[in-house]
Structure formats: structure tokens, C-alpha cells
Amino acid sequence: MKKKYTEIEDYGPLPMPDEETSILMACCDCGLVHWYALAEHKETNEHVILVIRDNRRTAQLRRHEYGELHRGKKWRLIRNE
């Protein structure tokens, strides 16, 4: 079964989207869902990565208490030094 959201490990690389596909990711702590897509800026013609929050999917995950914050676990910050 294909997973709905892209999973990455701590300190792991983020897979880059290409022009035909986008990446759907959910935060494992808070449940925010974002689309990552490669696009071309209309004014500068530069390639950029768009990050768009998906409010409906975020609301669905939070209703079902997805993520460590919703299950009573303490939030932690990991720094890569």
C-alpha cells in the first residue's frame, strides 16, 4: 500500500519535487500538511519551490489527533550543528 505522505528521518534529505509531481508532507509533531511543488516564477523565470499548506488535510489529521503533540508527548527541537 502506498503511503499518503512522504516520510523523512531526522537529518535526512528532503526529496525534491520535479515539474510533473508534487510532494505531500505532514509534520509528525503538529500535523500540519504541506504540498511541495517545483514551479517557475512568472516575473524572473527562476525555478522555485512552492510550499502550500493544505488546510483540509491538516484539519483531518488534527481531528484524529495525529502527531506527538496531540497524544500528550513533549515537543522536542533537534538541531544539526
Secondary structure, DSSP 8 states (H G I E B T S, - for coil): ---SS----TT-------SS-EEEEE-TTT--EEEEEEEE-TTT--EEEEEEE-HHHHHHHHHTT-STGGGT---------
